[in-house]
Amino acid sequence: MIRYDLKCGEGHGFDSWFASAAAFDGLLARGLVACPVCGSTGVEKTLMAPAVRPARKAATATAAPPEPDVVDRPLSQPRNPVEEAMATLRRQVEENSEYVGMNFAAEARRMHAGNAPERAIHGEAKPDEARKLIEEGVPVAPLPFVPARKTN
């Protein structure tokens, strides 16, 4: 396993674990590595310091106590107001619309053509499919997050 510090085109920094450097390269090439904040797949590795553990004696002598926020806050809780707003938006979308998965583009076209009942839906579409929907006049908007199964 290897951990990379990553950054999207919008400047959001995050990290993620990968099976190997080749696995990271393959996932990145297929557009499966996405920013957890904005969903952008324009991700690149940033400089990182290697994780070298100090000697046992040095580690116990110089170890600073962790910040209270880091200890008391589970990883699933937002760290700042932006993350809180994103989590709220995601909850509202998921509670008030139907998830149609990878069938999003087809279902949106069917609804636009009047061949399916109009309703609020959300799902996944490749960038070129989303672009075609917009060009066809189908009223869609990208969401600033990725489905839970694709989060890093």
ZICORRA-V432239 format. One record per pair of residues at least 12 apart in sequence whose ideal C-beta (glycine too) atoms are under 10 Angstrom apart, sorted by the first residue. I is the first residue (numbers start at 1). J is the second residue. D is the distance in whole Angstrom. If there is no record, write none. Layout:
BEGIN
{{I & J & D} {I & J & D}}
END
This chain:
BEGIN
{{1 & 17 & 5} {1 & 18 & 7} {1 & 19 & 6} {1 & 20 & 8} {1 & 23 & 10} {2 & 16 & 10} {2 & 17 & 7} {2 & 18 & 5} {2 & 19 & 8} {2 & 20 & 6} {2 & 21 & 6} {2 & 23 & 8} {2 & 24 & 7} {3 & 15 & 6} {3 & 16 & 7} {3 & 17 & 5} {3 & 18 & 8} {3 & 48 & 8} {3 & 51 & 8} {4 & 16 & 6} {4 & 17 & 8} {4 & 18 & 7} {4 & 21 & 9} {4 & 24 & 6} {4 & 28 & 10} {4 & 33 & 9} {4 & 43 & 9} {4 & 44 & 10} {4 & 45 & 5} {4 & 46 & 8} {4 & 48 & 7} {4 & 152 & 10} {5 & 45 & 7} {5 & 46 & 5} {5 & 47 & 7} {5 & 48 & 5} {5 & 49 & 9} {6 & 24 & 9} {6 & 28 & 9} {6 & 33 & 7} {6 & 34 & 10} {6 & 35 & 8} {6 & 36 & 10} {6 & 43 & 5} {6 & 44 & 7} {6 & 45 & 6} {6 & 46 & 7} {6 & 48 & 10} {6 & 152 & 8} {7 & 35 & 8} {7 & 42 & 10} {7 & 43 & 7} {7 & 44 & 6} {7 & 45 & 8} {7 & 46 & 5} {8 & 33 & 9} {8 & 34 & 8} {8 & 35 & 4} {8 & 36 & 9} {8 & 37 & 7} {8 & 38 & 6} {8 & 39 & 9} {8 & 40 & 4} {8 & 41 & 8} {8 & 42 & 6} {8 & 43 & 5} {8 & 44 & 8} {9 & 35 & 8} {9 & 38 & 9} {9 & 40 & 5} {9 & 41 & 9} {9 & 42 & 4} {9 & 43 & 8} {9 & 44 & 8} {10 & 35 & 7} {10 & 37 & 8} {10 & 38 & 5} {10 & 39 & 10} {10 & 40 & 6} {10 & 42 & 8} {10 & 144 & 10} {11 & 35 & 10} {11 & 37 & 10} {11 & 38 & 10} {12 & 35 & 5} {12 & 36 & 8} {12 & 37 & 4} {12 & 38 & 6} {12 & 40 & 8} {12 & 43 & 9} {12 & 82 & 9} {13 & 35 & 9} {13 & 37 & 9} {13 & 46 & 7} {14 & 34 & 10} {14 & 35 & 7} {14 & 36 & 6} {14 & 37 & 7} {14 & 43 & 9} {14 & 46 & 10} {14 & 152 & 7} {15 & 46 & 9} {15 & 48 & 8} {15 & 152 & 8} {16 & 33 & 7} {16 & 34 & 10} {16 & 36 & 9} {16 & 43 & 9} {16 & 151 & 9} {16 & 152 & 4} {17 & 152 & 8} {18 & 33 & 9} {18 & 152 & 9} {21 & 45 & 10} {24 & 43 & 10} {24 & 45 & 8} {27 & 43 & 10} {27 & 152 & 9} {28 & 41 & 8} {28 & 42 & 10} {28 & 43 & 7} {28 & 44 & 9} {28 & 45 & 9} {31 & 43 & 9} {31 & 126 & 8} {31 & 127 & 8} {32 & 146 & 10} {32 & 150 & 7} {32 & 152 & 9} {33 & 45 & 10} {33 & 150 & 9} {33 & 152 & 7} {34 & 145 & 9} {34 & 146 & 5} {34 & 147 & 10} {34 & 150 & 6} {34 & 151 & 8} {34 & 152 & 7} {35 & 144 & 9} {35 & 145 & 9} {35 & 146 & 8} {35 & 151 & 10} {35 & 152 & 8} {36 & 83 & 9} {36 & 86 & 9} {36 & 145 & 8} {36 & 146 & 8} {36 & 150 & 10} {36 & 151 & 6} {36 & 152 & 6} {37 & 82 & 7} {37 & 83 & 7} {37 & 86 & 7} {37 & 144 & 8} {37 & 145 & 8} {38 & 86 & 9} {38 & 142 & 10} {38 & 143 & 10} {38 & 144 & 5} {38 & 145 & 8} {38 & 146 & 9} {39 & 86 & 10} {39 & 142 & 7} {39 & 143 & 7} {39 & 144 & 6} {39 & 145 & 5} {39 & 146 & 5} {39 & 147 & 10} {39 & 150 & 9} {39 & 151 & 10} {40 & 144 & 9} {40 & 146 & 10} {41 & 127 & 8} {41 & 146 & 9} {43 & 152 & 9} {85 & 144 & 10} {86 & 143 & 10} {86 & 144 & 7} {86 & 145 & 6} {87 & 145 & 9} {89 & 143 & 8} {89 & 144 & 7} {89 & 145 & 8} {90 & 122 & 10} {90 & 143 & 8} {90 & 144 & 9} {90 & 145 & 5} {90 & 146 & 10} {90 & 147 & 10} {90 & 148 & 9} {93 & 120 & 8} {93 & 122 & 6} {93 & 143 & 6} {93 & 145 & 8} {94 & 122 & 7} {94 & 145 & 10} {94 & 147 & 10} {94 & 148 & 9} {96 & 120 & 6} {96 & 122 & 9} {97 & 119 & 8} {97 & 120 & 4} {97 & 121 & 6} {97 & 122 & 5} {97 & 123 & 9} {98 & 119 & 6} {98 & 120 & 7} {98 & 121 & 5} {98 & 122 & 7} {98 & 123 & 9} {99 & 121 & 8} {99 & 122 & 6} {99 & 123 & 6} {99 & 124 & 9} {99 & 147 & 8} {100 & 119 & 10} {100 & 121 & 5} {100 & 122 & 7} {100 & 123 & 4} {100 & 124 & 9} {100 & 125 & 10} {101 & 121 & 10} {101 & 122 & 10} {101 & 123 & 5} {101 & 124 & 6} {101 & 147 & 8} {101 & 149 & 10} {102 & 123 & 7} {102 & 124 & 5} {102 & 125 & 8} {102 & 126 & 9} {102 & 129 & 9} {102 & 147 & 10} {103 & 121 & 9} {103 & 123 & 6} {103 & 124 & 9} {103 & 125 & 9} {104 & 121 & 7} {104 & 122 & 7} {104 & 123 & 3} {104 & 124 & 6} {104 & 125 & 5} {104 & 126 & 10} {104 & 129 & 8} {104 & 130 & 9} {104 & 133 & 9} {104 & 140 & 8} {105 & 123 & 8} {105 & 124 & 9} {105 & 125 & 5} {105 & 126 & 8} {105 & 128 & 10} {105 & 129 & 4} {105 & 130 & 7} {105 & 132 & 8} {105 & 133 & 6} {105 & 136 & 10} {105 & 138 & 8} {105 & 140 & 9} {106 & 123 & 10} {106 & 125 & 9} {106 & 129 & 9} {107 & 119 & 9} {107 & 121 & 6} {107 & 123 & 7} {108 & 121 & 7} {108 & 123 & 8} {108 & 125 & 8} {108 & 129 & 9} {108 & 130 & 9} {108 & 133 & 6} {108 & 136 & 9} {108 & 138 & 5} {108 & 139 & 8} {108 & 140 & 6} {109 & 129 & 10} {109 & 132 & 9} {109 & 133 & 7} {109 & 136 & 7} {109 & 138 & 6} {109 & 140 & 10} {111 & 138 & 8} {111 & 139 & 9} {112 & 133 & 8} {112 & 136 & 8} {112 & 137 & 8} {112 & 138 & 5} {112 & 139 & 7} {112 & 140 & 9} {113 & 136 & 10} {113 & 138 & 9} {121 & 140 & 9} {122 & 140 & 10} {122 & 141 & 10} {122 & 143 & 7} {122 & 147 & 9} {123 & 143 & 10} {123 & 147 & 8} {124 & 143 & 10} {124 & 146 & 8} {124 & 147 & 6} {124 & 149 & 10} {124 & 150 & 8} {125 & 140 & 8} {125 & 142 & 9} {127 & 142 & 9} {130 & 142 & 7}}
END
